[in-house]
Amino acid sequence: MMTLIEQAGWGAYPTLIFTAIGLVVVLTAGRKSGRPGSFAAAWTAVILASGAMGFGSGTISVDKFIEKLPPEKAASAATFVAVGIHESATNFLLAGMGGLLVMAVGGVLALAATRKSSAA
């Protein structure tokens, strides 16, 4: 996990923070309101948007770096692009994992609430 965070750069931190907040919200407010699935869906959108922002900012950073390369090093630009896109895409990976986790918790709580209400 630490390797993913290291590869993703600063963009990993908002994604991880939003994932943690999303889990807390789903487990508290979502459960109290009886609509954990709705809370999970909303926070998953936030988590995925955070991953997209991390990807975008990482890609822009790579582009700015390549623009500053001297012409004689332009041949190695493809390597920089490949490494930069790999690192930026890690933000999407973290966001996807966080979103799945929040949605899974929300889904389990929603199923439990449905079974509880149908048993009564």
Buried (B, 14 or more C-beta within 10 A) or exposed (E): EEEBBEBBBEBBBBBBEBBEBBBEBBBEEBBEEBBBBBBBBBBBEBBBBBBBBBBEBBBEBBEEEBEEEEEEEEEEBEEBBEEBBEBBBBBBBBBBBBBEBBBEBBBBBBEEBEEEEEEE
